[in-house]
Amino acid sequence: MKHPYFFGYGSLVNRRTHVFTPCHRARVTGWRRAWCATVSRPQAFLTAIPDAGAETLGLIAPVPNDDWAALDAREEGYGRHDATAQVVHEAGEVSRIAVYSIAEEHRLPSSTEHPILLSYLDVVIQGFAAEYGAEGARGFFDTTAGWETPILNDRDAPLYPRAQTLTGDERALVDEGLARLGCRVLTERPSARRA
């Protein structure tokens, strides 16, 4: 029986953060990954953006109980797009594969008001390292846009609800990528500086 799947390109790649199963490594063409701020969230999150020349690595996972409405509620703020013909995978037959994307009209310019949480980035890189090795983790940095968005270093007190403990090698991959791209890292929350 065919089941619907969705394509994960960020924290979903880290199998420690969810119970979706079975997951399969996959890549999607025609979409690129970017950091995005919105009015509905206090920090930047990843989104997929249409780009005809792009190819993005990730995982596909089955829609729980084939219930798109429940998954749409979990992915609040994102729109669902059919990407079945654009995803290469080894899952066998699937009825549909969707990719979630924040609509352009809901995106905000990058700012210190909506930073990237380092604890979130840590989770994403840990997942890419597990699935695609160190080169795959480095490739995440190279194939993701929006690095002008400041990074909030919350490792000591993670704000990301699915934060994970990284190994020294995993942490080094994250720190190396941020240094290579010249990312701005904040040591305190923007609200703390205004007080």
C-alpha positions as CSV (number, residue, x, y, z in Angstrom):
1,M,0.0,0.0,0.0
2,K,1.3,3.5,-0.9
3,H,1.6,6.1,1.8
4,P,2.2,9.8,1.7
5,Y,5.6,11.2,2.8
6,F,7.0,14.6,3.6
7,F,10.5,15.8,2.9
8,G,12.6,17.1,5.9
9,Y,15.6,19.3,5.3
10,G,16.4,20.5,8.8
11,S,15.8,19.1,12.2
12,L,13.9,16.1,10.8
13,V,17.2,14.8,9.4
14,N,18.2,14.1,13.0
15,R,16.3,10.9,13.8
16,R,16.8,11.5,17.6
17,T,14.3,14.4,17.4
18,H,11.2,12.5,16.2
19,V,9.4,9.2,16.0
20,F,8.6,9.3,12.3
21,T,9.4,5.9,10.8
22,P,10.6,4.5,8.5
23,C,12.7,7.4,7.3
24,H,14.8,7.3,4.1
25,R,17.6,9.5,2.9
26,A,16.5,11.6,-0.1
27,R,17.2,14.7,-2.1
28,V,14.9,17.2,-3.7
29,T,15.5,19.2,-6.8
30,G,14.0,22.6,-7.4
31,W,14.1,23.7,-3.8
32,R,16.8,25.2,-1.7
33,R,17.1,25.6,2.1
34,A,17.2,29.0,3.8
35,W,17.0,30.5,7.3
36,C,13.8,32.6,7.6
37,A,12.3,34.9,10.2
38,T,8.6,35.3,10.6
39,V,6.3,37.4,12.9
40,S,4.9,34.2,14.4
41,R,8.1,32.9,15.9
42,P,10.8,34.5,18.1
43,Q,13.7,32.9,16.2
44,A,14.6,32.1,12.7
45,F,13.7,28.6,11.3
46,L,14.6,26.8,8.1
47,T,12.4,26.9,5.1
48,A,12.5,25.5,1.6
49,I,12.5,28.1,-1.2
50,P,11.7,27.3,-4.8
51,D,14.9,27.4,-6.9
52,A,15.0,25.6,-10.3
53,G,18.7,25.0,-10.1
54,A,19.0,23.7,-6.6
55,E,19.3,20.3,-5.1
56,T,18.8,19.7,-1.3
57,L,19.6,16.7,0.8
58,G,17.3,15.5,3.6
59,L,15.1,12.7,4.7
60,I,11.6,11.6,3.8
61,A,9.2,10.3,6.5
62,P,5.7,9.0,6.3
63,V,2.8,11.2,7.2
64,P,1.6,9.9,10.6
65,N,-1.6,7.9,10.1
66,D,-1.8,9.5,6.6
67,D,-3.2,12.5,8.4
68,W,-2.2,15.6,6.5
69,A,-4.3,17.9,8.7
70,A,-2.4,16.9,11.8
71,L,1.0,17.3,10.1
72,D,-0.1,20.7,8.7
73,A,-1.0,21.7,12.3
74,R,2.5,20.6,13.5
75,E,4.1,22.6,10.7
76,E,2.1,25.7,11.5
77,G,3.2,28.7,9.5
78,Y,4.4,26.6,6.6
79,G,2.5,25.9,3.4
80,R,2.5,22.3,2.0
81,H,3.7,21.8,-1.6
82,D,3.7,18.7,-3.8
83,A,7.2,17.7,-4.6
84,T,6.6,14.0,-5.5
85,A,8.2,14.2,-8.9
86,Q,11.2,16.2,-7.6
87,V,12.3,13.8,-4.8
88,V,14.8,11.0,-5.4
89,H,14.6,8.3,-2.6
90,E,14.8,4.6,-1.9
91,A,11.5,4.3,-0.1
92,G,9.7,2.3,-2.7
93,E,6.3,3.4,-3.9
94,V,4.8,6.4,-2.2
95,S,1.5,8.1,-3.0
96,R,2.8,11.7,-2.5
97,I,5.8,13.6,-1.1
98,A,5.3,17.1,0.2
99,V,7.8,19.8,1.1
100,Y,6.9,22.6,3.6
101,S,7.8,26.2,2.9
102,I,7.1,29.5,4.6
103,A,5.2,31.8,2.2
104,E,7.3,34.7,0.9
105,E,4.8,37.2,2.3
106,H,5.3,35.9,5.8
107,R,9.1,36.2,5.7
108,L,11.0,39.0,7.5
109,P,14.4,40.4,6.9
110,S,17.1,38.9,9.1
111,S,17.7,40.7,12.4
112,T,18.9,40.2,16.0
113,E,15.2,40.1,17.0
114,H,14.8,36.7,15.3
115,P,18.2,34.9,15.6
116,I,19.1,31.4,14.7
117,L,19.3,29.3,17.9
118,L,22.7,27.6,18.1
119,S,20.9,24.6,19.8
120,Y,18.7,24.2,16.8
121,L,21.6,24.4,14.4
122,D,23.5,21.9,16.5
123,V,20.6,19.4,16.1
124,V,20.5,19.9,12.4
125,I,24.2,19.4,11.9
126,Q,24.2,16.3,14.2
127,G,21.6,14.8,11.9
128,F,23.4,15.6,8.7
129,A,26.7,14.2,10.1
130,A,24.9,11.0,11.1
131,E,23.2,10.6,7.7
132,Y,25.7,12.1,5.3
133,G,29.0,12.2,7.2
134,A,31.2,15.2,7.9
135,E,31.1,16.3,4.2
136,G,27.3,16.2,4.3
137,A,27.3,18.4,7.4
138,R,29.7,20.8,5.7
139,G,27.5,20.7,2.6
140,F,24.6,21.9,4.7
141,F,26.4,25.2,5.3
142,D,27.2,25.6,1.6
143,T,23.7,24.9,0.4
144,T,21.8,26.9,2.9
145,A,21.0,30.6,2.5
146,G,20.4,33.3,5.1
147,W,23.7,33.1,7.1
148,E,23.5,36.9,7.6
149,T,21.0,36.1,10.3
150,P,22.8,36.3,13.7
151,I,23.2,33.1,15.7
152,L,22.2,33.1,19.4
153,N,24.6,30.9,21.4
154,D,22.2,29.1,23.7
155,R,24.2,25.9,24.1
156,D,24.5,26.3,27.9
157,A,20.7,26.8,28.3
158,P,19.1,25.5,25.1
159,L,15.9,27.2,24.0
160,Y,15.2,24.7,21.2
161,P,12.8,22.1,22.6
162,R,14.4,19.1,20.9
163,A,18.0,20.1,21.7
164,Q,20.6,17.2,21.8
165,T,24.0,16.7,23.3
166,L,26.7,16.8,20.7
167,T,30.0,15.0,20.6
168,G,33.2,17.1,20.4
169,D,33.5,16.2,16.7
170,E,29.9,17.3,16.0
171,R,30.4,20.5,17.9
172,A,33.6,21.2,15.9
173,L,31.7,20.7,12.6
174,V,29.2,23.4,13.7
175,D,31.8,25.8,15.0
176,E,34.0,25.3,11.9
177,G,31.1,26.0,9.5
178,L,30.1,29.2,11.4
179,A,33.7,30.4,11.4
180,R,34.2,29.6,7.7
181,L,31.1,31.6,6.7
182,G,31.9,34.5,9.1
183,C,28.6,34.2,10.9
184,R,27.8,36.7,13.7
185,V,27.3,34.9,17.0
186,L,25.4,36.6,19.9
187,T,26.2,35.7,23.4
188,E,23.0,37.0,24.9
189,R,19.4,37.4,24.0
190,P,18.5,40.6,22.2
191,S,15.9,41.4,24.9
192,A,18.6,41.1,27.6
193,R,20.7,43.8,25.9
194,R,17.7,46.3,25.7
195,A,16.9,45.9,29.4
